[in-house]
Amino acid sequence: AWSVGEYGDPAVLEKLKPLLLDQENTVKTVARNAVDRLEYLQSEANAKEAQRPGIRAIWTLAGAHPGDTDRFTIAMAFIKGLSEQDREQVTRRALESASVSIQNAAKIATGTIKIPH
């Protein structure tokens, strides 16, 4: 489930959803993160072209693990590379997401919570 979420193709969502009902909590947790991240990409499919790097950065942050410094650094560089208006719009929409992992990624992007090490 994690690797499918990493691939970033929302077309696999329906194949992942049964894993949300798995008996193993670890499988359910990883599947939930993958589904949330893919649904986020799907919900942002019509975003402005200039915002796409920030959307991918939020997606990346939502899938990063504590201590994954390279991923955090690269994602934050993309966030900072957006215009102020685009950065505000991308992070606002992510903060409004039903997904806690997407919300937390937006909080990392805005500096509301610190990058875990």
C-alpha positions as a LaTeX table, in Angstrom:
\begin{tabular}{lrrr}
\hline
Residue & $x$ (\AA) & $y$ (\AA) & $z$ (\AA) \\
\hline
Ala1 & 0.00 & 0.00 & 0.00 \\
Trp2 & 2.80 & 2.41 & 0.87 \\
Ser3 & 4.59 & 1.91 & $-2.44$ \\
Val4 & 1.36 & 2.32 & $-4.39$ \\
Gly5 & 0.75 & 5.59 & $-2.54$ \\
Glu6 & 4.29 & 6.63 & $-3.37$ \\
Tyr7 & 3.65 & 6.02 & $-7.05$ \\
Gly8 & 1.06 & 8.81 & $-6.96$ \\
Asp9 & $-1.50$ & 7.42 & $-9.38$ \\
Pro10 & $-5.09$ & 7.96 & $-8.16$ \\
Ala11 & $-6.26$ & 5.27 & $-10.62$ \\
Val12 & $-5.28$ & 2.61 & $-8.03$ \\
Leu13 & $-7.54$ & 3.99 & $-5.28$ \\
Glu14 & $-10.22$ & 1.33 & $-5.67$ \\
Lys15 & $-7.64$ & $-1.44$ & $-5.35$ \\
Leu16 & $-6.29$ & 0.06 & $-2.12$ \\
Lys17 & $-9.60$ & 0.64 & $-0.36$ \\
Pro18 & $-10.15$ & $-3.02$ & 0.67 \\
Leu19 & $-6.90$ & $-2.79$ & 2.65 \\
Leu20 & $-8.62$ & $-0.22$ & 4.90 \\
Leu21 & $-10.57$ & $-3.18$ & 6.32 \\
Asp22 & $-7.56$ & $-5.45$ & 6.87 \\
Gln23 & $-7.25$ & $-7.12$ & 10.27 \\
Glu24 & $-3.70$ & $-5.86$ & 10.75 \\
Asn25 & $-3.57$ & $-2.32$ & 12.14 \\
Thr26 & $-0.27$ & $-1.60$ & 10.40 \\
Val27 & $-1.77$ & $-2.51$ & 7.02 \\
Lys28 & $-4.83$ & $-0.34$ & 7.71 \\
Thr29 & $-2.67$ & 2.60 & 8.78 \\
Val30 & $-0.42$ & 2.43 & 5.75 \\
Ala31 & $-3.40$ & 1.97 & 3.43 \\
Arg32 & $-5.17$ & 4.95 & 5.03 \\
Asn33 & $-2.16$ & 7.17 & 4.39 \\
Ala34 & $-1.86$ & 5.96 & 0.78 \\
Val35 & $-5.59$ & 6.44 & 0.11 \\
Asp36 & $-5.58$ & 9.90 & 1.73 \\
Arg37 & $-2.58$ & 11.01 & $-0.29$ \\
Leu38 & $-4.01$ & 9.71 & $-3.56$ \\
Glu39 & $-7.43$ & 11.25 & $-2.88$ \\
Tyr40 & $-5.65$ & 14.53 & $-2.19$ \\
Leu41 & $-3.89$ & 14.38 & $-5.57$ \\
Gln42 & $-7.21$ & 13.53 & $-7.20$ \\
Ser43 & $-8.95$ & 16.46 & $-5.50$ \\
Glu44 & $-6.22$ & 18.83 & $-6.74$ \\
Ala45 & $-6.25$ & 17.58 & $-10.35$ \\
Asn46 & $-7.68$ & 20.87 & $-11.66$ \\
Ala47 & $-5.38$ & 23.18 & $-9.69$ \\
Lys48 & $-3.41$ & 25.88 & $-11.44$ \\
Glu49 & $-0.23$ & 24.64 & $-13.12$ \\
Ala50 & 1.86 & 26.99 & $-10.95$ \\
Gln51 & 0.49 & 25.27 & $-7.81$ \\
Arg52 & 1.31 & 21.70 & $-8.86$ \\
Pro53 & 4.82 & 21.64 & $-7.33$ \\
Gly54 & 3.33 & 22.72 & $-4.00$ \\
Ile55 & 0.59 & 20.11 & $-4.23$ \\
Arg56 & 3.21 & 17.41 & $-4.85$ \\
Ala57 & 5.20 & 18.81 & $-1.93$ \\
Ile58 & 2.18 & 18.47 & 0.40 \\
Trp59 & 1.69 & 14.92 & $-0.94$ \\
Thr60 & 5.38 & 14.20 & $-0.27$ \\
Leu61 & 5.29 & 15.65 & 3.24 \\
Ala62 & 2.19 & 13.58 & 4.06 \\
Gly63 & 4.09 & 10.41 & 3.17 \\
Ala64 & 7.41 & 11.27 & 4.78 \\
His65 & 8.66 & 9.53 & 7.89 \\
Pro66 & 10.38 & 11.28 & 10.80 \\
Gly67 & 14.06 & 11.51 & 10.07 \\
Asp68 & 13.54 & 11.54 & 6.30 \\
Thr69 & 15.43 & 14.82 & 6.07 \\
Asp70 & 15.98 & 14.74 & 2.32 \\
Arg71 & 12.26 & 14.41 & 1.55 \\
Phe72 & 11.39 & 17.21 & 3.98 \\
Thr73 & 14.09 & 19.49 & 2.58 \\
Ile74 & 13.10 & 18.95 & $-1.05$ \\
Ala75 & 9.37 & 19.30 & $-0.36$ \\
Met76 & 9.92 & 22.51 & 1.61 \\
Ala77 & 12.02 & 23.93 & $-1.24$ \\
Phe78 & 9.07 & 23.39 & $-3.59$ \\
Ile79 & 6.68 & 25.02 & $-1.10$ \\
Lys80 & 8.98 & 28.03 & $-0.70$ \\
Gly81 & 9.33 & 28.25 & $-4.49$ \\
Leu82 & 5.64 & 29.05 & $-4.91$ \\
Ser83 & 4.41 & 32.60 & $-5.07$ \\
Glu84 & 2.99 & 33.78 & $-1.76$ \\
Gln85 & $-0.54$ & 33.63 & $-3.16$ \\
Asp86 & $-0.14$ & 30.12 & $-4.56$ \\
Arg87 & 1.52 & 28.90 & $-1.35$ \\
Glu88 & $-1.39$ & 30.29 & 0.70 \\
Gln89 & $-3.99$ & 28.69 & $-1.56$ \\
Val90 & $-2.31$ & 25.28 & $-1.66$ \\
Thr91 & $-1.78$ & 25.13 & 2.10 \\
Arg92 & $-5.27$ & 26.47 & 2.87 \\
Arg93 & $-6.89$ & 23.76 & 0.75 \\
Ala94 & $-4.67$ & 21.12 & 2.37 \\
Leu95 & $-5.60$ & 22.37 & 5.84 \\
Glu96 & $-9.27$ & 21.94 & 4.87 \\
Ser97 & $-8.68$ & 18.31 & 3.86 \\
Ala98 & $-10.52$ & 15.57 & 5.74 \\
Ser99 & $-7.17$ & 13.76 & 5.99 \\
Val100 & $-5.11$ & 14.33 & 9.12 \\
Ser101 & $-1.90$ & 13.43 & 7.25 \\
Ile102 & $-2.64$ & 16.07 & 4.57 \\
Gln103 & $-3.54$ & 18.61 & 7.28 \\
Asn104 & $-0.29$ & 17.85 & 9.12 \\
Ala105 & 1.68 & 18.21 & 5.89 \\
Ala106 & 0.15 & 21.66 & 5.43 \\
Lys107 & 1.04 & 22.54 & 9.02 \\
Ile108 & 4.63 & 21.51 & 8.35 \\
Ala109 & 4.59 & 23.57 & 5.13 \\
Thr110 & 3.36 & 26.65 & 7.00 \\
Gly111 & 5.68 & 26.15 & 9.95 \\
Thr112 & 2.80 & 25.59 & 12.37 \\
Ile113 & 4.41 & 22.31 & 13.41 \\
Lys114 & 8.09 & 21.51 & 13.20 \\
Ile115 & 9.56 & 18.97 & 10.84 \\
Pro116 & 10.03 & 15.76 & 12.82 \\
His117 & 13.63 & 14.52 & 13.12 \\
\hline
\end{tabular}
